[in-house]
Amino acid sequence: MEFTERHVEGLKELLYKMADDLLIIGHRNSEWTGLGPMLEEDIAFSSMAQDKIGQSLALFELLHELGESDPDTVAFTRNAPQFHCSQLVELPIGEYDFSMVRHFFFDHAEAIRFEMLSETVFEPLAMVAKKFKGEIKYHTMHADIFMQKLAAGGEESFGRMQQAINDTFGLALGLFEPGDYEAELIEAGIFGGEAELQQRWLAKVVPLLTSYGYMVPSVDAVEPAFGGRRGVHTPHLQPLLDEMTEVFSIDPGADW
Amino acid sequence: MPESIKALLETVMDPEIPTISIVDLGIVTGIESPEPGHAKIELTPTFSGCPALRIMEQMVHDKLAESGYTHIEVKTTFNKQWNTNMISEKGLAALKQHGLAPPPKHDGYIELDVLSDTPCPYCNSRNTQMHTPFGPTLCRSMHYCKNCLNAFEAFKPVS
């Protein structure tokens, strides 16, 4: 099938939101470097940060091949309103309970997204998605272990994790904010769409959390934190971007 | 011609694990030499976030240049996605020689129990425990041997 202009626009929108999510969660994860509650967790979050940023680079490269600016320019010269990341990923790391719950929700969504995209008709993306699938296996495995361990860690541990689940669920639903080209992407076989992704995500995370002993809020009772995909962000994104681009901004043309 | 390029690349070692060549690691996914002096090489990353990638591209370039190749193109692609089954037998032995437990062969599904009884590279005991699936580099996990009481690292299986 020949791609129309709307297909290409939809594909770019999809790549931007994925790349931005990965770049921003990668930077947030890296903020645990040196601060993890134990050495292994310090290394885990740092390693996952490195994976995420590497994956965002691969997606920015695909965008570059579709005519967008080069990866460094795209990553380092946009301001918050031009970013398509979800509000979930831009929030500060907070306490460990929030970071862990965000990690669990986000990585299961990513794992399913890459699974779906490994079948996309846009071959370069299919190849990248297949690669990411193998890497992210370790991320979901890590999240599952800790969600389970912390559920069984006593009253305070369970209580804090349950509270973090309640507080983060609506933010996580914001990951599935529909774009402007859902119908075109589905029709062309580029992507199965955010609605299907959300459905598959719920079918994955709800039984897992329930099996660990947590209560999961009802989707109908929670307001999804939409807006991020359209450049509407919390006040936390711009300061992160300022920090992330501080060195780049001193001398944008510097040769490394 | 591609065979002689392959032989050259067998002398380019992983910058972080100097006992294994990039050919044995399985990351050389394409070698072409359309005419004498020309070399087109395709590499694929072990992990998307691997910081050694650019260094390896440069090492390949330098090796071919010093061997007389004048038109060299080294490209990194995801056209063939790397997984640990692509490490050669010689490569697996080279990892062990470096003190890294080699990854087990897998059928595409990696589960936690694959990692939990990784044989110790020092004493070969399977009485070991995984501490964390993340290590000093993206491709390594950290383990403890309850038999010889050594901490060790493993090159973790990736599908």
Contacts between the chains, C-beta under 8 A, distances in Angstrom:
chain1	res1	chain2	res2	distance
A	40	B	131	6.2
A	40	B	132	4.0
A	40	B	134	7.3
A	40	B	142	7.6
A	43	B	132	6.5
A	43	B	134	4.9
A	43	B	135	6.9
A	43	B	136	7.7
A	44	B	132	6.2
A	44	B	133	7.7
A	44	B	134	4.4
A	46	B	134	7.8
A	47	B	134	4.0
A	47	B	135	7.6
A	47	B	138	5.8
A	48	B	134	7.5
A	50	B	47	8.0
A	50	B	49	4.2
A	50	B	51	7.6
A	50	B	138	6.0
A	51	B	47	6.5
A	51	B	48	6.7
A	51	B	49	4.8
A	51	B	138	6.4
A	52	B	49	7.4
A	53	B	49	5.9
A	54	B	45	7.7
A	54	B	47	6.5
A	54	B	48	3.7
A	54	B	49	2.4
A	54	B	50	6.9
A	55	B	48	4.8
A	55	B	49	6.9
A	57	B	48	7.1
A	57	B	49	7.8
A	58	B	48	5.2
A	58	B	78	6.9
A	124	B	78	7.6
A	127	B	77	7.9
A	127	B	78	4.3
A	127	B	79	6.0
A	127	B	81	6.4
A	128	B	48	7.9
A	128	B	78	5.0
A	130	B	78	7.7
A	130	B	81	5.0
A	131	B	45	7.7
A	131	B	48	6.3
A	131	B	78	5.2
A	131	B	81	4.4
A	131	B	82	7.5
A	132	B	48	6.8
A	133	B	159	7.6
A	134	B	81	7.3
A	134	B	83	6.1
A	134	B	110	7.7
A	134	B	158	4.8
A	134	B	159	4.4
A	135	B	47	5.9
A	135	B	48	6.5
A	135	B	138	8.0
A	135	B	158	7.0
A	137	B	110	5.6
A	137	B	158	7.9
A	137	B	159	6.7
A	138	B	133	5.1
A	138	B	134	7.2
A	138	B	156	7.4
A	141	B	112	6.0
A	141	B	133	6.5
A	142	B	133	6.4
A	142	B	134	7.4
A	145	B	112	7.5
